[in-house]
Amino acid sequence: MMKKILLIIHCLMASCVVLMAQQEEHFTQFMHFKLGYNPAYAGSNDAPALTLLSRNQWIGIEGAPQTQALSFNMPFANKKVGLGVNLLRQTIGIANNFSSDVVYAYRMRVARGYLAIGTQASVRLIRMDFSKVQGTQPIDTDAAVPVGMQSKWVPNFGAGLYYQTNNFFFGLSVPRLLQNNIDLADDEGVISREVRHFYLMAGAVIPLGEEVNLQPQMVFKYVNGAPFDADINVNVVFSNRLTTGVSYRLGGSGENSPGESASLILATQISDVAQFGLSYDLGLSALRNYNTGTIEAFLRFYFGGKSSGGEFESPRFF
């Protein structure tokens, strides 16, 4: 029993080290939240699109990460401009963080597609509720432990590039460029900062038949001081309505870990304007023995879908 407890502590400590370096949220269904990774994605759809995402990670572990996101973007000025907004909430342990982004992208016709240059302004509210801390002795006897709720507002800005055609996309971005001090205490010196996250994403549509398309997509993540990370996804789309796929995330809890997770994805076009999807992550790290996996759901509204002659016209999700 003691060995299991020590293993859980070790895994959580390792996760905390990663979280201190990789502060941004991640999603298994990242292909439906590109605006959260790259501001230049704004306006890439043919019409306004609203996406809601909810992620419940490591089910069964108290204090495990939970994330909710709302993302909206639309083309403007004859599709030469993209505008967007992201709202996110993440809880992990006693921390409760809120983020909001306002996004602008300028889109140019290049070769067979569009090249967009995007910028975003963001603000993040970091909150820590130390009243929820539990200890082996009364917390109020330890002067080193803060009391009550502490919070801090942190502004930032980012930029990105995004190129797309009807069957291919490529993006490079840094959503937050400033390395702000995120310490909650007023003591002199800096213990922790926001760190820059570099994202490279790419994907394609490969026709396998009249009604079947293969969609490989990936996002690579780099943060100085943290292990290289990546999400690799392959979806198969049937009749532009039903999507099934698998994903794999690098990482894990050590050198012998086969990765962080393997995932199953299922999505369906529930109407001309709405798409719903679910994913389930099976953990591959040492934490897999202490949780029942991760569940993620999304609901996307595309304000431009239509039927013509009884045939469904699928929105372009690149």
C-alpha positions as CSV (number, residue, x, y, z in Angstrom):
1,M,0.0,0.0,0.0
2,M,2.8,2.4,0.9
3,K,4.5,1.7,-2.4
4,K,1.3,2.7,-4.3
5,I,1.0,5.9,-2.3
6,L,4.6,6.8,-3.0
7,L,4.0,6.1,-6.7
8,I,1.0,8.4,-6.8
9,I,2.9,11.2,-5.0
10,H,5.8,10.7,-7.5
11,C,3.5,10.9,-10.5
12,L,1.7,14.0,-9.2
13,M,5.0,15.7,-8.5
14,A,6.2,14.9,-12.0
15,S,2.9,16.3,-13.4
16,C,3.3,19.5,-11.4
17,V,6.8,20.0,-12.8
18,V,5.4,19.7,-16.3
19,L,2.4,22.0,-15.5
20,M,4.8,24.6,-14.1
21,A,6.5,24.6,-17.5
22,Q,3.5,23.9,-19.7
23,Q,0.9,26.3,-18.4
24,E,-1.5,26.2,-21.4
25,E,-4.5,23.9,-21.6
26,H,-4.5,21.0,-24.1
27,F,-7.4,19.3,-25.7
28,T,-7.6,15.8,-27.4
29,Q,-9.9,17.3,-30.0
30,F,-7.5,20.2,-30.7
31,M,-8.7,20.3,-34.3
32,H,-11.9,22.0,-33.1
33,F,-10.0,24.5,-30.9
34,K,-7.4,25.9,-33.3
35,L,-8.2,29.5,-32.3
36,G,-6.9,28.6,-28.8
37,Y,-3.5,27.7,-30.3
38,N,-3.2,30.1,-33.1
39,P,-4.8,33.6,-33.4
40,A,-4.2,33.6,-37.2
41,Y,-6.9,30.9,-37.5
42,A,-9.6,33.5,-37.0
43,G,-11.8,33.8,-40.1
44,S,-10.7,30.6,-41.6
45,N,-14.2,29.2,-41.7
46,D,-16.6,30.3,-44.5
47,A,-19.0,31.7,-41.8
48,P,-19.1,32.4,-38.1
49,A,-18.4,29.4,-35.8
50,L,-19.0,28.9,-32.1
51,T,-17.3,26.0,-30.2
52,L,-17.8,24.8,-26.7
53,L,-15.4,22.3,-25.2
54,S,-15.3,20.5,-21.8
55,R,-12.5,18.3,-20.6
56,N,-12.5,16.1,-17.4
57,Q,-9.0,14.7,-17.0
58,W,-7.8,11.8,-14.9
59,I,-11.3,10.8,-13.6
60,G,-11.1,9.4,-10.1
61,I,-8.2,11.6,-8.9
62,E,-9.3,14.4,-6.5
63,G,-8.2,17.8,-7.8
64,A,-7.4,16.6,-11.3
65,P,-7.5,19.2,-14.1
66,Q,-10.9,20.2,-15.5
67,T,-11.2,22.7,-18.4
68,Q,-14.1,24.4,-20.1
69,A,-13.6,26.6,-23.2
70,L,-15.8,28.8,-25.4
71,S,-14.4,29.9,-28.8
72,F,-16.0,32.1,-31.5
73,N,-14.5,33.4,-34.7
74,M,-15.9,34.8,-38.0
75,P,-14.7,36.2,-41.3
76,F,-15.1,39.9,-41.9
77,A,-14.5,42.5,-44.7
78,N,-15.0,40.0,-47.6
79,K,-13.0,37.3,-45.7
80,K,-9.9,39.5,-45.6
81,V,-10.1,39.9,-41.8
82,G,-10.8,37.4,-39.1
83,L,-12.1,38.2,-35.6
84,G,-12.4,35.9,-32.6
85,V,-12.8,35.5,-28.9
86,N,-11.7,32.7,-26.5
87,L,-12.9,32.2,-22.9
88,L,-11.4,29.5,-20.8
89,R,-11.7,28.2,-17.2
90,Q,-9.3,25.6,-15.8
91,T,-9.3,24.1,-12.3
92,I,-6.5,22.0,-10.8
93,G,-6.2,21.3,-7.1
94,I,-6.8,24.6,-5.3
95,A,-6.1,26.7,-8.4
96,N,-8.8,28.2,-10.5
97,N,-7.7,30.1,-13.6
98,F,-9.7,32.2,-16.1
99,S,-8.4,33.3,-19.4
100,S,-9.9,35.5,-22.2
101,D,-8.4,36.3,-25.6
102,V,-9.5,38.9,-28.2
103,V,-8.2,37.9,-31.7
104,Y,-7.6,39.7,-35.0
105,A,-6.2,38.2,-38.2
106,Y,-5.5,39.7,-41.6
107,R,-5.9,37.2,-44.5
108,M,-4.1,37.4,-47.9
109,R,-4.6,35.3,-51.0
110,V,-1.5,33.3,-51.6
111,A,-1.0,30.6,-54.3
112,R,-3.9,28.1,-53.9
113,G,-5.1,29.3,-50.5
114,Y,-4.9,32.0,-47.8
115,L,-2.0,33.1,-45.6
116,A,-3.2,34.8,-42.4
117,I,-1.2,36.9,-39.8
118,G,-2.9,37.0,-36.5
119,T,-2.5,38.8,-33.1
120,Q,-4.3,38.5,-29.8
121,A,-4.5,40.4,-26.6
122,S,-5.2,38.3,-23.5
123,V,-5.7,38.5,-19.8
124,R,-5.6,35.7,-17.2
125,L,-7.0,35.7,-13.7
126,I,-5.0,33.3,-11.5
127,R,-6.8,32.3,-8.2
128,M,-5.6,30.1,-5.4
129,D,-8.0,29.1,-2.6
130,F,-5.7,28.2,0.3
131,S,-8.7,27.5,2.5
132,K,-9.0,24.2,0.7
133,V,-5.4,23.1,1.6
134,Q,-5.3,20.1,3.9
135,G,-2.4,19.2,6.2
136,T,-1.4,16.7,8.8
137,Q,-1.5,19.6,11.3
138,P,-3.7,22.7,11.5
139,I,-2.7,24.9,8.5
140,D,-3.1,28.2,10.5
141,T,-0.1,27.1,12.6
142,D,2.2,27.3,9.6
143,A,3.0,30.9,8.7
144,A,4.5,29.8,5.4
145,V,1.0,28.8,4.1
146,P,-1.1,31.7,2.8
147,V,-4.6,32.2,4.1
148,G,-7.8,32.4,2.2
149,M,-8.2,33.3,-1.5
150,Q,-5.3,35.0,-3.4
151,S,-5.5,36.1,-7.0
152,K,-3.7,38.1,-9.7
153,W,-4.5,39.5,-13.1
154,V,-1.9,38.9,-15.8
155,P,-2.1,40.6,-19.3
156,N,-0.3,39.3,-22.3
157,F,-0.3,39.2,-26.2
158,G,0.6,36.7,-28.9
159,A,0.9,36.2,-32.6
160,G,0.7,33.5,-35.3
161,L,0.8,32.6,-38.9
162,Y,-1.8,30.3,-40.6
163,Y,-1.9,29.0,-44.2
164,Q,-4.8,27.0,-45.5
165,T,-6.1,25.6,-48.8
166,N,-9.2,23.4,-49.3
167,N,-7.3,20.3,-48.3
168,F,-4.3,21.4,-46.3
169,F,-3.4,23.7,-43.4
170,F,-0.2,24.7,-41.6
171,G,0.3,27.1,-38.6
172,L,3.0,28.5,-36.4
173,S,2.2,30.5,-33.3
174,V,3.2,31.9,-29.8
175,P,-0.1,32.8,-28.1
176,R,1.6,34.5,-25.1
177,L,4.9,36.3,-25.7
178,L,5.4,38.1,-22.3
179,Q,7.0,36.1,-19.5
180,N,5.0,37.7,-16.7
181,N,5.6,37.2,-13.0
182,I,2.8,35.0,-11.8
183,D,3.7,34.9,-8.1
184,L,0.8,35.6,-5.8
185,A,2.9,36.7,-2.9
186,D,4.2,40.3,-2.6
187,D,7.7,39.2,-1.5
188,E,10.7,40.5,-3.5
189,G,12.1,38.2,-6.2
190,V,10.4,36.1,-8.8
191,I,9.7,32.4,-8.3
192,S,7.4,31.6,-11.2
193,R,6.7,33.2,-14.6
194,E,4.5,32.6,-17.6
195,V,6.6,30.8,-20.2
196,R,6.3,31.0,-24.0
197,H,4.6,28.1,-25.7
198,F,5.5,27.5,-29.4
199,Y,2.9,25.6,-31.5
200,L,3.3,24.1,-34.9
201,M,0.2,22.5,-36.4
202,A,-0.5,20.9,-39.7
203,G,-3.2,18.7,-41.3
204,A,-4.7,17.5,-44.6
205,V,-7.7,15.9,-46.2
206,I,-7.0,12.8,-48.3
207,P,-10.0,11.5,-50.3
208,L,-10.4,7.7,-50.0
209,G,-13.6,7.6,-52.1
210,E,-16.7,9.7,-53.0
211,E,-18.0,9.6,-49.4
212,V,-14.9,8.9,-47.3
213,N,-12.0,11.2,-46.4
214,L,-9.0,10.7,-44.3
215,Q,-7.9,13.6,-42.1
216,P,-4.5,13.4,-40.4
217,Q,-3.8,16.3,-38.1
218,M,-1.1,17.1,-35.6
219,V,0.1,19.8,-33.2
220,F,3.6,20.0,-31.9
221,K,4.4,21.9,-28.7
222,Y,7.6,23.3,-27.4
223,V,8.3,25.0,-24.1
224,N,11.8,25.8,-22.9
225,G,12.6,23.6,-19.9
226,A,9.8,21.0,-20.6
227,P,9.8,17.8,-22.6
228,F,8.9,18.1,-26.2
229,D,5.2,17.3,-26.6
230,A,2.8,16.5,-29.5
231,D,-0.7,15.4,-30.3
232,I,-1.1,13.2,-33.4
233,N,-4.6,12.5,-34.8
234,V,-6.1,10.5,-37.7
235,N,-9.8,10.9,-38.4
236,V,-11.9,9.2,-41.0
237,V,-15.0,11.2,-42.2
238,F,-17.9,9.4,-43.7
239,S,-20.4,11.3,-45.9
240,N,-19.3,14.5,-44.3
241,R,-21.5,13.6,-41.3
242,L,-19.8,10.9,-39.2
243,T,-16.2,11.1,-37.9
244,T,-14.2,8.4,-36.1
245,G,-10.6,8.6,-35.2
246,V,-7.7,7.9,-32.9
247,S,-5.1,10.2,-31.3
248,Y,-1.8,9.7,-29.5
249,R,-0.1,12.2,-27.1
250,L,3.6,12.1,-26.4
251,G,4.9,12.5,-22.9
252,G,4.3,10.3,-19.9
253,S,5.8,9.9,-16.5
254,G,9.3,8.7,-17.3
255,E,11.8,7.3,-19.9
256,N,10.0,3.9,-20.0
257,S,6.5,5.4,-20.5
258,P,5.0,4.7,-24.0
259,G,3.5,8.1,-24.0
260,E,0.9,10.2,-22.1
261,S,-2.3,8.8,-23.7
262,A,-4.1,7.1,-26.5
263,S,-7.6,8.3,-27.5
264,L,-10.7,7.4,-29.4
265,I,-12.8,10.1,-31.1
266,L,-16.4,10.0,-32.3
267,A,-18.2,13.0,-33.8
268,T,-21.4,13.5,-35.8
269,Q,-23.1,16.3,-37.7
270,I,-26.3,16.5,-35.7
271,S,-27.8,19.2,-38.1
272,D,-26.8,21.4,-40.9
273,V,-25.3,23.9,-38.4
274,A,-24.2,21.8,-35.4
275,Q,-21.6,19.1,-34.8
276,F,-21.1,17.1,-31.6
277,G,-18.2,15.0,-30.6
278,L,-16.7,12.9,-27.7
279,S,-13.3,11.6,-27.0
280,Y,-11.9,9.2,-24.4
281,D,-8.3,9.2,-23.4
282,L,-6.7,6.0,-22.1
283,G,-3.7,6.9,-19.9
284,L,-0.3,5.4,-20.7
285,S,1.7,6.9,-17.9
286,A,2.1,5.5,-14.4
287,L,-1.1,7.3,-13.4
288,R,-3.2,4.9,-15.5
289,N,-3.6,2.6,-12.5
290,Y,-5.2,5.3,-10.4
291,N,-7.8,6.9,-12.7
292,T,-10.4,5.8,-15.2
293,G,-9.3,7.9,-18.1
294,T,-10.2,11.3,-19.5
295,I,-13.4,12.4,-21.2
296,E,-13.8,15.4,-23.5
297,A,-16.8,16.7,-25.3
298,F,-17.4,19.5,-27.8
299,L,-20.4,21.1,-29.4
300,R,-19.8,23.3,-32.5
301,F,-22.3,25.6,-34.2
302,Y,-21.5,26.8,-37.8
303,F,-23.7,29.7,-38.7
304,G,-23.7,29.1,-42.5
305,G,-24.4,25.5,-43.1
306,K,-27.2,24.8,-45.5
307,S,-28.8,22.1,-47.6
308,S,-29.2,22.4,-51.4
309,G,-31.3,19.9,-53.3
310,G,-31.5,17.7,-50.2
311,E,-27.7,17.4,-50.1
312,F,-25.8,18.4,-47.0
313,E,-23.0,21.0,-47.6
314,S,-20.4,20.3,-45.0
315,P,-18.6,23.3,-43.3
316,R,-14.9,23.4,-43.8
317,F,-13.1,22.9,-40.5
318,F,-9.7,23.9,-41.7
